[in-house]
Amino acid sequence: MFRQNAMRKFPSVADLEIGARRRLPRFAFDYLAGGAGDEDGIARNRAAYSDVQLVPNYLEERDLPDLSAGPFDRQYALPFGIAPVGLSGLIWPGAAEYLAAAARRADIPFCLSTMATSSIEAVGALSGDNGWFQLYPLKDHEIEKNIIDRARAAGFEVLVVTVDTPTTRRGLREIKNGLTVPPKLSPVNMARIAFNPAWALANLASGAPKFETLVPYYPKGVKFKSVAELATNLLARGIGWREIEALRKHWSGPMIVKGILSVSDARHCARLGVDGLLLSNHGGRQSESLVHPLQMIDEIRSAVGSGLKLLVDSGVRSGLDVARAYARGADFVFLGRAFMYAVAALGAPGADHGVDLLRTEVAQALAQIGCPDIASLPEFLRN
Ligand SMILES: Cc1cc2nc3c(=O)[nH]c(=O)nc-3n(C[C@H](O)[C@H](O)[C@H](O)COP(=O)(O)O)c2cc1C
């Protein structure tokens, strides 16, 4: 019953975004939805998908389309996964846990951020072998190795190393909102929280969000007030290919580098024995100037061949967008904000609704064009 109602009230990610906007205090919604600078990058990310057109075949007889996909040996039930989102508990307490559990139920990957507000161990227990772990490079390589070892021990299958944050982002909404962790209880923020009782109650029950995975490594007696402060203290400013090489040696499972957009970086990764690239502009959050992954995918594919898997995120807002990304040559697709909007709009059950909605949309997208399975999508691309 809940699922039917959710499908009627929130039949698209755009509706979930509206629901999220209603239920979150402004500073939390802005943190989730906002982009870098003038936010041009977010608009271009959306346009990148509407430009992809598909040509249908109606006269072949078909069964229901097969939606399974996977970049490596393992096939997941659905062709999309949940991208890493830092500070998830500020958006909705327990968001990472709800999404990890929903991912396991639906058999899709859930990628936990280094900067999530839930620990590796707590989420690993929920995500089972559907868990991927996203690493932000750290200044101290011993801490970095320790975190990776914890991820392996907690059952995470794939390591995702994010390389696209060599500097702090200029998120103007956050600057104006004066976002801190936990949020400062200024009169304006108190008023915003008072207008969002569901969020306030959920927070009351869970306590203030903390970067649980990183807490053990905080210098003694130091409490970080802002993400920027934490970043300057623990996180490295970017990463070089030698460190990717060292991480490759330390992690024996599949390893993906996230945030690659150039042919030259892709070539480095291919040479170092990385298994996949998550082509991403961080959802338009780091700089509005960054090219969209779909504009680079052909060049990168020609440079590195088919051995290196090319995953895509940034701007995916529907199952049709997922299908379009595959049609343009993606080996797997991730969504960040879409799943967080679902949890923010509906709480815990929103995680399952987000997956249901995208499943329905991908199935419809393939059936409409007569495409039998995910691997066949490139044949339906209008060149
Ligand atoms: C609020 C928020 C926090 C994010 N935090 C991280 C993070 O901690 N690590 C990371 O690699 N990417 C992070 N990302 C980027 C996502 O993993 C993903 O690349 C991006 O959301 C994809 O774009 P989309 O939101 O348009 O789907 C974050 C994105 C958002 C929206």
The ligand as an SDF file (V2000), in Angstrom:
LIG
                    3D

 31 33  0  0  0  0  0  0  0  0999 V2000
   25.4560   16.1850   -1.0050 C   0  0  0  0  0  0  0  0  0  0  0  0
   26.4990   15.4480   -1.7950 C   0  0  0  0  0  0  0  0  0  0  0  0
   27.6260   14.9520   -1.1550 C   0  0  0  0  0  0  0  0  0  0  0  0
   28.5780   14.2370   -1.8890 C   0  0  0  0  0  0  0  0  0  0  0  0
   29.6390   13.6800   -1.2240 N   0  0  0  0  0  0  0  0  0  0  0  0
   30.5170   12.9230   -1.9210 C   0  0  0  0  0  0  0  0  0  0  0  0
   31.5470   12.2230   -1.2230 C   0  0  0  0  0  0  0  0  0  0  0  0
   31.6430   12.2630   -0.0110 O   0  0  0  0  0  0  0  0  0  0  0  0
   32.4230   11.5100   -1.9780 N   0  0  0  0  0  0  0  0  0  0  0  0
   32.3420   11.4340   -3.3440 C   0  0  0  0  0  0  0  0  0  0  0  0
   33.1640   10.7780   -3.9850 O   0  0  0  0  0  0  0  0  0  0  0  0
   31.3630   12.0690   -4.0040 N   0  0  0  0  0  0  0  0  0  0  0  0
   30.4340   12.7760   -3.3260 C   0  0  0  0  0  0  0  0  0  0  0  0
   29.4110   13.3810   -3.9910 N   0  0  0  0  0  0  0  0  0  0  0  0
   29.2700   13.1940   -5.4490 C   0  0  0  0  0  0  0  0  0  0  0  0
   28.4180   11.9440   -5.7510 C   0  0  0  0  0  0  0  0  0  0  0  0
   29.0820   10.7790   -5.3910 O   0  0  0  0  0  0  0  0  0  0  0  0
   28.1000   11.8640   -7.2440 C   0  0  0  0  0  0  0  0  0  0  0  0
   29.2840   11.9450   -7.9820 O   0  0  0  0  0  0  0  0  0  0  0  0
   27.1430   12.9580   -7.6870 C   0  0  0  0  0  0  0  0  0  0  0  0
   26.1470   13.1810   -6.7210 O   0  0  0  0  0  0  0  0  0  0  0  0
   26.4870   12.5500   -8.9840 C   0  0  0  0  0  0  0  0  0  0  0  0
   25.6310   13.5540   -9.4480 O   0  0  0  0  0  0  0  0  0  0  0  0
   24.0520   13.5720   -9.1820 P   0  0  0  0  0  0  0  0  0  0  0  0
   23.8640   14.0260   -7.7690 O   0  0  0  0  0  0  0  0  0  0  0  0
   23.5940   14.5650  -10.1670 O   0  0  0  0  0  0  0  0  0  0  0  0
   23.5440   12.1790   -9.4010 O   0  0  0  0  0  0  0  0  0  0  0  0
   28.4300   14.0780   -3.2830 C   0  0  0  0  0  0  0  0  0  0  0  0
   27.2910   14.5810   -3.9170 C   0  0  0  0  0  0  0  0  0  0  0  0
   26.3170   15.2420   -3.1800 C   0  0  0  0  0  0  0  0  0  0  0  0
   25.0880   15.7290   -3.9000 C   0  0  0  0  0  0  0  0  0  0  0  0
  1  2  1  0
  2  3  1  0
  2 30  2  0
  3  4  2  0
  4  5  1  0
  4 28  1  0
  5  6  2  0
  6  7  1  0
  6 13  1  0
  7  8  2  0
  7  9  1  0
  9 10  1  0
 10 11  2  0
 10 12  1  0
 12 13  2  0
 13 14  1  0
 14 15  1  0
 14 28  1  0
 15 16  1  0
 16 17  1  0
 16 18  1  0
 18 19  1  0
 18 20  1  0
 20 21  1  0
 20 22  1  0
 22 23  1  0
 23 24  1  0
 24 25  2  0
 24 26  1  0
 24 27  1  0
 28 29  2  0
 29 30  1  0
 30 31  1  0
M  END
$$$$
